[in-house]
Amino acid sequence: MTAGVATGRSPGSVAYEPPGWASAFARMAAAAAIAIAAVVLLGWLIDAHVLRAFSTGAVAMKTNAAVGVVMAGVAVLLKVGAPPRRRRLTGDGLGLACIVLGLATLAEYATGWQPGIDELLFSEALTAVRTSSPNRMAASAALCLILLGAAVVLMGRGLRRTAVAQCLAGVVGVLGVLALVGYGFGSSLLYQWRRSTAAAIPAGIAFLLLGSAVVVAGRGPPLSVLTSRGPGGMLARRLLPLIVVIPLGVGLLLHVGGEQGWADAGLQTALAALVTIVLLASLTLAIGLRLDRVDAARAAATAELQAVNAGLEREVQARTAALRDSEELFRGAAESMFDPFAIMVAVRDETGTIIDFEYQFANASAAGYFDPDDVAGRGLLELFPFHRDIGLFDAYVRLVDTGEPLTWESWWATLPGENQPRAFDTRATRFGDSVTYTWRDVTARERLSAALQAKTTDLERSNRDLEQFAYVASHDLQEPLRMVSSYTSLLAEDLGDRLDDDTRRHLDYAHDGAKRMHQLVHDLLRYSRVGRTDTSHQRVDCDQLVETVTVDLQEAILAAGATVTHDWLPTVTGVPTELRQLLTNLVGNAVKFRGDEPVHVHVSAARDGPMWQFSVADNGIGIDPGKAERIFEVFKRLHPRGSYPGTGIGLAICKKVVEQHGGRIWVESQPGTGATFRFTLPAAGNDQEDR
């Protein structure tokens, strides 16, 4: 696999950025090679042989070779590091151009072909130094361009191809060094091949620089050791320059000394042997010292690592012991649970999909469903296949996927070996890829709840039937009562003076009884209508409601000389007609059951949590506390029928209205000191306590 980011790169490319110093060296070497070629081209332009050859008597670097070096140098600059696709393609194109130029030159040498590319830019004399054909580059230079072009194209195309590119560039560098060594030691065989044009000094330097740039910028083995950060890379980078420079320098010094007569051949050989011995000994000692330091560092690191490993081992042992203790504590806690408890782990197929859950542990309370000692390793669907049918298996899968705790209440299933279904509550949580869950048999609770619901339904139906009966009965009884009352009145009018006193008195009793029965039926009808008609709850302004009730009772209030006052009253939620009837009955009773003093009725309210508590206080005759509950029963009267009018159903209606609204009603009183009726009503959604 290749490293780096693959975005925008062709398949097989290597997104590798060498170390900072390596990239910088490669770019500087390529730039230096381009500068050398530019100096040579300038020499051709101004006809300065020294700039073309870097020496007065040496062969000049040819223009095609200089152009090829410029193309190769630019290609290396474009391909160093991890360039974008456009730069890489441009570098590859320049590399291919170098290959074409080198192949064309070698074809000229091999076949005598003269395509005219040698003197395309500048012409050269036929007598030019060590030149086979005017302005034709050396065969070694052509080969170097071919190898460099191939190396540039292969750079960044995988580790193996990059390694091949480094090897090709290494050959180019060696050819450049050979040319320079040949000039240094005066051996033309090293810089001129048979009858071809000799390699120029600038070309040797440029090819050495370009070959080194490609080698350092690459990453493939074996030359990747040059950029390695390990001890091998450090030794290679320090010793290779010495191995190259020192022997060449010594050899060049001895060669010059021999030419100048400083030493004969025997002395030169002895000095060369001595220098070689000293050099090899020095390198051996340097390598030995370096390896000793590396080995000492390795030993220290090994000792430190062993100490760290020992500490880690002790920590692992401590944590293992703590984990064992916590596991035992967990098992103890799980075994002490009254409810069954189990742990199971997800079983996945090759695609990662959960296909089952495998039990890992179960406490003793699960014995009523399976053997806790034998359940480990068995599948959930193997033991309870109905989990998939009721959707609980899918719920466990979602739990593993999302991690959200699972609550599955009142699910029914028939266990294996049983005939009657049972109800369960389940709670489950995720732990990694495992599920811990507990369940409880709630069959008795659910069956009791179902029975209670059935009873409640029957009771509600019975209440509706009773209310319907009371409504129908009270409604249908009014017609015969009106008939009795009408006919007794007609009978008294028709007979007139012919009735004796006893008969007239009997007719009055019958008429009065019919009227009372009519009033009772009317009140019963009103009572049965509470909660049956106009049940839409609305926002009711109680200030306005009291004003309306005061107007409704104006005649009775004036007749009694009563005064009705109220504080600021809130807005509540309720049925407007029923609340109006509630306040009408309470204020009317306060006016009706008055004493000798002028009647004063006051209505107020105070906040009581989500409710408002209302008070209707008067200074009337009061009520015996022992009879405070009785007055709210239907047709229950505390006074003889002749003392105060009414049927005794008004407060029963008040109680029913308040309870229909979710509140309660009660009375606080003492005989002779007045009475305060209190009741609660729900507050409106956005009411305010202050105005």
KOLNU-561713 format. One line per 4 residues: their letters; for each residue y, x, z of C-alpha. Coordinates in steps of 0.5 Angstrom, whole numbers, padded with zeros to 4 digits. Each point is the difference from the previous one (the first is absolute). Layout:
<pts>
A	Y/X/Z ~ ...
</pts>
This chain:
<pts>
MTAG	0000/0000/0000 ~ 0007/0002/-0001 ~ 0005/0001/0005 ~ 0007/-0003/0000
VATG	0003/-0006/-0003 ~ -0003/-0003/-0007 ~ 0006/-0004/-0002 ~ 0003/0002/-0007
RSPG	-0006/0005/-0001 ~ -0005/0000/-0005 ~ -0007/0000/0002 ~ -0003/0007/0002
SVAY	0007/0003/0002 ~ 0001/0003/0006 ~ 0006/-0002/0004 ~ 0000/0007/0004
EPPG	0007/0003/0002 ~ -0002/0008/0002 ~ 0003/0003/0006 ~ 0008/0000/0000
WASA	0000/0008/-0001 ~ -0005/-0001/-0006 ~ 0004/-0005/-0003 ~ 0006/0004/0000
FARM	-0004/0007/-0002 ~ -0003/-0004/-0006 ~ 0007/-0003/-0002 ~ 0004/0007/0001
AAAA	-0006/0004/-0004 ~ 0001/-0005/-0006 ~ 0008/0000/0001 ~ -0001/0008/-0001
AIAI	-0004/0000/-0006 ~ 0004/-0005/-0003 ~ 0006/0005/0002 ~ -0004/0006/-0003
AAVV	-0001/-0004/-0007 ~ 0007/-0002/0000 ~ 0003/0007/0001 ~ -0005/0002/-0006
LLGW	0003/-0005/-0005 ~ 0007/0002/0002 ~ -0002/0007/-0002 ~ -0003/-0003/-0007
LIDA	0007/-0004/0000 ~ 0004/0006/0001 ~ -0005/0006/-0003 ~ 0000/0003/0007
HVLR	-0007/0004/0000 ~ 0000/0002/0007 ~ 0001/-0008/0002 ~ -0006/-0001/-0005
AFST	-0005/0005/0003 ~ 0003/0002/0007 ~ -0001/0007/-0003 ~ 0003/0004/-0005
GAVA	-0006/0003/-0004 ~ -0005/-0006/0002 ~ -0002/-0006/-0004 ~ 0005/-0006/0000
MKTN	-0003/-0007/0002 ~ 0000/-0004/-0006 ~ 0004/-0007/-0001 ~ -0006/-0004/0000
AAVG	-0003/0003/0006 ~ 0007/-0001/0004 ~ 0000/-0008/-0003 ~ -0007/-0001/0003
VVMA	0001/0003/0007 ~ 0006/-0005/0000 ~ -0004/-0006/-0002 ~ -0006/0003/0005
GVAV	0006/0001/0006 ~ 0003/-0007/-0001 ~ -0007/-0003/0000 ~ -0002/0003/0006
LLKV	0007/-0002/0003 ~ -0002/-0007/-0002 ~ -0007/0000/0003 ~ 0001/0003/0007
GAPP	-0002/-0005/0005 ~ -0001/-0007/-0001 ~ 0005/-0002/-0005 ~ 0001/-0007/-0003
RRRR	-0004/-0002/-0007 ~ 0006/0002/-0005 ~ 0001/0007/0003 ~ -0008/0001/0000
LTGD	0000/-0002/-0007 ~ 0006/0004/-0003 ~ -0004/0006/0004 ~ -0006/-0001/-0004
GLGL	0003/-0001/-0006 ~ 0004/0007/0001 ~ -0007/0003/0002 ~ -0003/-0003/-0007
ACIV	0005/0003/-0004 ~ -0001/0007/0004 ~ -0007/-0001/-0002 ~ 0001/-0001/-0008
LGLA	0005/0006/0000 ~ -0005/0005/0003 ~ -0005/-0003/-0005 ~ 0004/0001/-0006
TLAE	0002/0007/0002 ~ -0008/0002/0001 ~ -0001/-0004/-0007 ~ 0005/0005/-0003
YATG	-0004/0006/0003 ~ -0007/-0003/-0002 ~ 0002/-0002/-0007 ~ 0006/0004/-0003
WQPG	0003/-0007/0000 ~ 0008/0000/-0001 ~ 0003/-0007/0002 ~ 0007/0003/0001
IDEL	0000/-0002/0008 ~ 0001/0008/0002 ~ 0007/0000/-0003 ~ 0002/-0007/0001
LFSE	0006/0002/0005 ~ 0001/0007/-0001 ~ -0002/0006/-0005 ~ -0003/0007/0001
ALTA	0000/0006/-0003 ~ -0007/0002/-0003 ~ 0000/0007/0004 ~ 0001/-0004/0007
VRTS	-0004/0004/0005 ~ -0007/-0002/0001 ~ 0001/-0006/-0004 ~ -0006/-0002/-0005
SPNR	0005/-0005/-0004 ~ 0007/-0001/0001 ~ 0002/-0004/0006 ~ -0008/-0002/0002
MAAS	-0001/-0001/0007 ~ -0006/0004/0003 ~ -0007/-0003/-0001 ~ -0001/0001/0008
AALC	0007/-0004/0001 ~ -0003/-0006/-0005 ~ -0006/0000/0004 ~ 0004/-0001/0007
LILL	0004/-0005/-0003 ~ -0007/-0004/-0002 ~ -0002/0001/0007 ~ 0006/-0002/0003
GAAV	0001/-0006/-0004 ~ -0007/-0002/0002 ~ 0001/0001/0007 ~ 0006/-0004/0000
VLMG	-0003/-0006/-0003 ~ -0006/0001/0005 ~ 0005/0000/0006 ~ 0000/-0006/0004
RGLR	-0007/-0003/-0003 ~ -0005/0000/0006 ~ -0002/0006/0004 ~ -0005/0003/-0005
RTAV	0005/0000/-0006 ~ 0005/0003/0005 ~ -0004/0005/0002 ~ -0002/0002/-0008
AQCL	0008/0000/-0001 ~ 0001/0005/0006 ~ -0006/0004/-0003 ~ 0003/0000/-0007
AGVV	0007/0002/0003 ~ -0003/0005/0004 ~ -0002/0003/-0007 ~ 0007/0000/-0002
GVLG	0002/0003/0006 ~ -0005/0006/-0001 ~ 0002/0001/-0007 ~ 0007/0001/0002
VLAL	-0002/0005/0005 ~ -0004/0004/-0005 ~ 0006/0000/-0005 ~ 0005/0003/0006
VGYG	-0006/0005/0002 ~ -0001/0002/-0007 ~ 0008/0002/0000 ~ 0000/0003/0007
FGSS	-0006/0004/-0002 ~ 0001/0002/-0007 ~ -0006/-0004/-0002 ~ 0001/-0004/-0007
LLYQ	-0007/-0003/0000 ~ 0002/-0004/0006 ~ 0006/-0003/-0004 ~ -0002/0000/-0007
WRRS	-0006/-0003/-0003 ~ -0002/0004/-0006 ~ 0005/-0001/-0006 ~ 0003/-0006/0003
TAAA	0007/0000/0003 ~ 0001/0004/0007 ~ 0002/-0005/0006 ~ 0007/0001/0002
IPAG	0002/0002/0007 ~ 0004/-0007/0001 ~ -0006/-0004/-0003 ~ -0004/0004/0006
IAFL	0004/-0002/0005 ~ 0001/-0007/-0002 ~ -0007/-0001/-0001 ~ -0001/0003/0007
LLGS	0005/-0005/0003 ~ -0003/-0006/-0004 ~ -0007/0001/0002 ~ 0002/0001/0007
AVVV	0004/-0006/0000 ~ -0006/-0005/-0002 ~ -0005/0004/0005 ~ 0004/-0001/0006
AGRG	0002/-0007/-0002 ~ -0007/-0003/-0001 ~ -0005/-0002/0005 ~ -0007/0001/-0003
PPLS	-0005/0005/0003 ~ -0001/0006/0000 ~ 0008/0002/-0001 ~ 0002/-0006/0005
VLTS	-0001/0006/0006 ~ 0006/0002/-0002 ~ 0004/-0006/0003 ~ -0005/-0001/0005
RGPG	0003/0000/0007 ~ -0006/0003/0003 ~ -0002/0007/0002 ~ -0003/0001/-0007
GMLA	0006/-0002/-0003 ~ 0005/0004/0004 ~ -0004/0006/-0001 ~ -0001/-0001/-0007
RRLL	0008/-0001/-0001 ~ 0001/0007/0004 ~ -0005/0004/-0003 ~ 0000/-0002/-0007
PLIV	0007/0003/-0001 ~ -0002/0006/0003 ~ -0006/0001/-0004 ~ 0003/-0001/-0006
VIPL	0007/0004/0001 ~ -0003/0006/0004 ~ -0005/0002/-0005 ~ 0005/-0001/-0006
GVGL	0005/0004/0004 ~ -0004/0006/0002 ~ -0003/0000/-0007 ~ 0007/0000/-0004
LLHV	0002/0005/0005 ~ -0006/0005/-0001 ~ 0001/-0001/-0008 ~ 0007/0002/0000
GGEQ	-0001/0006/0005 ~ -0006/0002/-0005 ~ 0005/-0001/-0006 ~ 0005/0004/0003
GWAD	-0005/0006/0003 ~ 0001/-0002/0007 ~ -0008/0000/0001 ~ -0006/0002/-0004
AGLQ	-0006/-0005/-0002 ~ -0004/0002/0006 ~ 0006/-0001/0005 ~ 0001/-0007/-0003
TALA	-0007/-0002/0001 ~ 0000/0003/0007 ~ 0007/-0004/0001 ~ -0003/-0006/-0003
ALVT	-0006/0000/0004 ~ 0004/0001/0007 ~ 0005/-0005/-0002 ~ -0006/-0005/-0001
IVLL	-0003/0002/0006 ~ 0006/-0001/0004 ~ 0002/-0007/-0003 ~ -0008/-0002/0001
ASLT	0000/0002/0007 ~ 0007/-0003/0001 ~ -0002/-0007/-0003 ~ -0007/0001/0004
LAIG	0004/0001/0007 ~ 0005/-0006/-0002 ~ -0005/-0005/-0002 ~ -0004/0002/0007
LRLD	0006/-0001/0004 ~ 0002/-0006/-0003 ~ -0008/-0003/0001 ~ 0000/0003/0007
RVDA	0007/-0004/0001 ~ -0003/-0006/-0003 ~ -0007/0000/0004 ~ 0004/0001/0006
ARAA	0004/-0006/-0002 ~ -0006/-0004/-0002 ~ -0004/0002/0007 ~ 0006/-0002/0004
ATAE	0000/-0007/-0004 ~ -0007/0000/0001 ~ 0001/0001/0008 ~ 0005/-0005/0000
LQAV	-0004/-0005/-0004 ~ -0005/0001/0004 ~ 0004/-0002/0006 ~ 0003/-0006/-0003
NAGL	-0007/-0002/-0002 ~ -0002/0001/0007 ~ 0006/-0004/0003 ~ -0002/-0006/-0006
EREV	-0007/0000/0002 ~ 0002/-0001/0008 ~ 0005/-0005/-0002 ~ -0005/-0004/-0005
QART	-0005/0001/0006 ~ 0005/-0003/0005 ~ 0002/-0006/-0005 ~ -0008/-0001/-0002
AALR	-0001/-0001/0008 ~ 0006/-0004/0000 ~ -0002/-0004/-0006 ~ -0007/-0001/0003
DSEE	0003/-0003/0007 ~ 0005/-0004/-0004 ~ -0006/-0003/-0004 ~ -0004/-0001/0006
LFRG	0006/-0004/0003 ~ 0001/-0004/-0006 ~ -0008/-0001/0000 ~ 0001/-0002/0008
AAES	0006/-0005/-0002 ~ -0004/-0003/-0006 ~ -0006/-0001/0004 ~ 0004/-0004/0006
MFDP	0003/-0005/-0005 ~ -0002/-0007/0001 ~ 0001/-0001/-0008 ~ -0005/0003/-0005
FAIM	0003/0006/-0003 ~ -0002/0004/-0006 ~ 0002/0006/-0005 ~ -0001/0001/-0007
VAVR	0002/0004/-0006 ~ 0001/-0002/-0007 ~ -0005/0002/-0005 ~ 0003/0001/-0007
DETG	-0003/0001/-0007 ~ 0001/0006/-0005 ~ 0007/-0003/-0002 ~ 0002/-0001/0008
TIID	-0001/-0007/0000 ~ -0002/-0003/0007 ~ -0007/-0003/-0001 ~ -0002/-0001/0007
FEYQ	0001/0002/0007 ~ -0005/0004/0004 ~ 0000/-0001/0008 ~ 0001/0006/0004
FANA	0000/-0003/0007 ~ -0001/-0006/0004 ~ 0001/-0002/0007 ~ -0005/-0003/0005
SAAG	0004/-0007/-0001 ~ -0002/0000/-0007 ~ -0008/-0001/0002 ~ 0001/-0007/-0002
YFDP	0001/0001/-0007 ~ -0004/0007/-0002 ~ -0003/0005/0004 ~ 0005/0005/0002
DDVA	-0005/0006/0001 ~ -0002/-0001/-0007 ~ 0006/-0002/-0004 ~ 0003/0007/-0002
GRGL	-0001/0001/-0008 ~ -0001/-0007/-0001 ~ 0004/-0004/-0005 ~ 0005/-0006/0002
LELF	-0002/-0004/-0006 ~ -0008/0002/0001 ~ 0001/-0004/0007 ~ 0005/-0005/-0001
PFHR	0001/-0001/-0008 ~ 0004/-0007/0001 ~ 0006/0005/0002 ~ 0001/0000/-0008
DIGL	-0001/-0007/-0001 ~ 0006/-0002/0006 ~ 0004/0005/-0003 ~ 0000/0005/0007
FDAY	-0003/0006/-0004 ~ 0006/0000/-0005 ~ 0005/-0001/0006 ~ -0004/0007/0003
VRLV	0001/0003/-0007 ~ 0008/-0002/0000 ~ 0000/0003/0007 ~ -0002/0007/-0002
DTGE	0004/0000/-0006 ~ 0007/-0003/0004 ~ -0002/0002/0007 ~ 0003/-0006/0002
PLTW	-0004/-0003/0007 ~ -0004/-0006/-0002 ~ 0000/-0007/0004 ~ -0005/-0005/-0003
ESWW	-0001/-0006/0005 ~ -0005/-0005/0000 ~ -0004/0001/-0006 ~ -0007/-0003/0000
ATLP	-0006/0003/-0002 ~ -0008/-0002/0001 ~ -0003/0007/0003 ~ -0007/0002/-0003
GENQ	-0005/-0004/0004 ~ 0004/-0005/0002 ~ 0001/-0007/-0003 ~ 0007/-0002/0003
PRAF	0006/0003/-0002 ~ 0004/0004/0005 ~ 0008/0001/0001 ~ 0003/0007/0001
DTRA	0006/0004/0001 ~ 0001/0007/-0003 ~ 0005/0006/0002 ~ -0001/0006/-0005
TRFG	0004/0006/0000 ~ 0000/0006/-0005 ~ -0002/0008/0002 ~ 0000/0004/-0006
DSVT	-0005/-0003/-0004 ~ -0004/-0003/0005 ~ 0001/-0007/0003 ~ 0000/-0002/0008
YTWR	-0001/-0007/0001 ~ -0002/-0005/0006 ~ -0002/-0007/-0001 ~ 0000/-0006/0005
DVTA	-0005/-0007/-0001 ~ 0005/-0005/0001 ~ -0004/-0006/-0002 ~ 0000/-0004/0006
RERL	0008/0001/0000 ~ 0000/-0003/-0007 ~ -0004/-0005/0001 ~ 0004/-0002/0006
SAAL	0006/0000/-0004 ~ -0003/-0004/-0006 ~ -0002/-0005/0005 ~ 0007/0000/0004
QAKT	0003/-0001/-0007 ~ -0004/-0006/-0002 ~ 0001/-0003/0007 ~ 0008/0001/-0001
TDLE	-0001/-0003/-0007 ~ -0003/-0006/0003 ~ 0005/-0001/0005 ~ 0006/0001/-0005
RSNR	-0004/-0005/-0004 ~ -0001/-0005/0006 ~ 0008/0001/0002 ~ 0002/-0002/-0007
DLEQ	-0005/-0006/0001 ~ 0003/-0002/0006 ~ 0007/0001/-0002 ~ -0001/-0004/-0006
FAYV	-0003/-0005/0004 ~ 0006/-0001/0005 ~ 0005/0000/-0006 ~ -0004/-0005/-0004
ASHD	-0002/-0004/0007 ~ 0008/0000/0002 ~ 0002/-0002/-0007 ~ -0005/-0005/-0001
LQEP	0001/-0003/0007 ~ 0008/-0001/-0001 ~ -0001/-0006/-0005 ~ -0004/-0005/0005
LRMV	0005/0002/0005 ~ 0006/-0002/-0004 ~ -0004/-0006/-0001 ~ -0001/-0002/0007
SSYT	0007/0002/0002 ~ 0002/-0005/-0006 ~ -0004/-0006/0001 ~ 0002/0000/0008
SLLA	0007/0000/-0002 ~ -0001/-0005/-0005 ~ -0004/-0004/0005 ~ 0005/0000/0005
EDLG	0006/-0002/-0005 ~ -0004/-0006/-0003 ~ -0002/-0003/0007 ~ 0006/0002/0003
DRLD	0002/-0005/0006 ~ -0007/-0003/0000 ~ -0003/0006/0003 ~ -0001/0000/0008
DDTR	0002/0007/0004 ~ -0007/0002/0001 ~ -0001/0000/-0008 ~ 0007/0003/-0002
RHLD	-0002/0006/0005 ~ -0007/0001/-0003 ~ 0003/0000/-0007 ~ 0005/0005/0003
YAHD	-0005/0004/0003 ~ -0004/0000/-0007 ~ 0006/0002/-0004 ~ 0002/0005/0005
GAKR	-0007/0003/0000 ~ 0000/0000/-0008 ~ 0006/0004/0000 ~ -0002/0005/0005
MHQL	-0007/0001/-0004 ~ 0004/0000/-0006 ~ 0004/0006/0003 ~ -0006/0003/0002
VHDL	-0003/0000/-0007 ~ 0007/0003/-0003 ~ 0000/0006/0005 ~ -0007/0001/-0001
LRYS	0001/0000/-0008 ~ 0006/0005/0002 ~ -0005/0004/0004 ~ -0005/0000/-0006
RVGR	0005/0002/-0005 ~ 0002/0007/0004 ~ -0003/0006/-0004 ~ -0002/-0005/-0006
TDTS	0006/-0001/-0004 ~ 0006/0004/-0002 ~ -0004/0007/0002 ~ 0004/0005/-0004
HQRV	0003/0005/0005 ~ 0007/0001/-0001 ~ 0006/0004/0003 ~ 0003/-0005/0005
DCDQ	0007/0001/0003 ~ -0001/-0002/0007 ~ 0008/-0001/0001 ~ 0000/-0005/-0005
LVET	-0006/-0003/0002 ~ 0003/-0002/0007 ~ 0006/-0003/-0003 ~ -0004/-0004/-0005
VTVD	-0004/-0003/0006 ~ 0006/-0001/0004 ~ 0003/-0004/-0005 ~ -0007/-0004/-0001
LQEA	0000/-0002/0008 ~ 0008/-0001/0000 ~ -0001/-0007/0002 ~ -0005/0001/0006
ILAA	0005/0006/0002 ~ 0006/-0004/0000 ~ -0004/-0006/0004 ~ -0002/0005/0005
GATV	0007/0004/0000 ~ -0004/0006/-0001 ~ 0002/0007/-0002 ~ -0004/0005/-0005
THDW	0002/0007/0000 ~ -0003/0006/-0003 ~ 0000/0008/-0001 ~ 0000/0003/-0006
LPTV	-0007/-0001/-0003 ~ -0004/0004/-0005 ~ -0004/-0001/-0006 ~ -0007/-0001/0000
TGVP	-0006/-0002/-0005 ~ -0003/-0007/0000 ~ 0000/-0007/-0002 ~ 0007/-0003/0000
TELR	-0002/-0007/0001 ~ -0005/0002/0006 ~ 0005/0004/0003 ~ 0005/-0005/0000
QLLT	-0005/-0005/0003 ~ -0002/0005/0005 ~ 0008/0001/0002 ~ 0001/-0008/0000
NLVG	-0006/-0001/0005 ~ 0003/0005/0005 ~ 0007/-0002/0000 ~ -0001/-0007/-0001
NAVK	-0005/0001/0007 ~ 0005/0004/0003 ~ 0005/-0006/-0001 ~ -0005/-0006/0002
FRGD	-0002/0003/0006 ~ 0006/0001/0003 ~ 0003/-0001/0008 ~ 0006/-0002/0003
EPVH	0004/0006/-0002 ~ 0003/0000/-0008 ~ -0005/0003/-0004 ~ 0001/0007/-0003
VHVS	-0005/0003/-0005 ~ 0000/0008/-0002 ~ -0004/0003/-0005 ~ 0000/0008/0000
AARD	-0005/0005/-0003 ~ -0002/0007/0001 ~ -0004/0005/-0004 ~ -0007/0001/0003
GPMW	-0004/0006/-0005 ~ -0001/-0004/-0007 ~ 0001/-0006/0003 ~ 0007/-0004/0003
QFSV	-0001/-0004/0006 ~ 0004/-0006/0000 ~ 0002/-0004/0007 ~ 0003/-0007/0000
ADNG	0002/-0001/0007 ~ 0003/-0006/0003 ~ 0002/-0003/0007 ~ -0004/-0006/0000
IGID	-0005/-0003/0005 ~ -0005/0006/-0001 ~ -0007/0000/0000 ~ -0006/0002/0006
PGKA	-0003/0007/-0002 ~ -0007/-0003/0001 ~ 0001/-0005/-0005 ~ 0003/0005/-0005
ERIF	-0006/0001/-0005 ~ -0001/-0007/0000 ~ 0006/-0003/-0003 ~ -0002/0004/-0007
EVFK	-0006/-0004/0000 ~ 0000/-0006/-0005 ~ 0002/-0007/0003 ~ 0001/0003/0007
RLHP	0006/-0003/0004 ~ 0002/0002/0007 ~ 0004/-0006/0001 ~ -0001/-0008/-0001
RGSY	0001/-0003/-0006 ~ 0006/-0004/0002 ~ 0004/0006/0003 ~ 0001/0004/-0007
PGTG	-0002/-0002/-0007 ~ -0005/0004/-0004 ~ -0007/0000/-0001 ~ -0002/0007/0003
IGLA	-0001/0004/-0007 ~ 0007/0003/-0001 ~ -0002/0007/0004 ~ -0007/0000/-0003
ICKK	0003/0000/-0007 ~ 0005/0006/0002 ~ -0006/0004/0003 ~ -0004/-0001/-0007
VVEQ	0006/0002/-0004 ~ 0001/0006/0004 ~ -0007/0002/0000 ~ 0000/-0001/-0008
HGGR	0005/0005/0000 ~ -0004/0005/0004 ~ 0004/-0001/0006 ~ -0001/-0003/0007
IWVE	0004/-0005/0004 ~ 0001/-0001/0008 ~ 0004/-0003/0005 ~ 0004/0003/0006
SQPG	0002/-0005/0005 ~ 0001/-0003/0007 ~ 0001/-0008/0002 ~ 0007/-0001/0000
TGAT	0003/0007/-0003 ~ -0001/-0002/-0007 ~ -0005/0004/-0005 ~ 0000/0005/-0005
FRFT	-0005/0000/-0006 ~ -0001/0006/-0003 ~ -0004/0002/-0007 ~ -0001/0006/-0004
LPAA	0001/0000/-0008 ~ -0001/0006/-0005 ~ 0006/0003/-0002 ~ 0002/0000/-0007
GNDQ	-0002/0007/-0004 ~ 0008/0003/0000 ~ 0003/-0004/0005 ~ 0005/0004/0005
EDR	0001/-0001/0007 ~ 0008/0000/0000 ~ 0004/-0003/-0005
</pts>
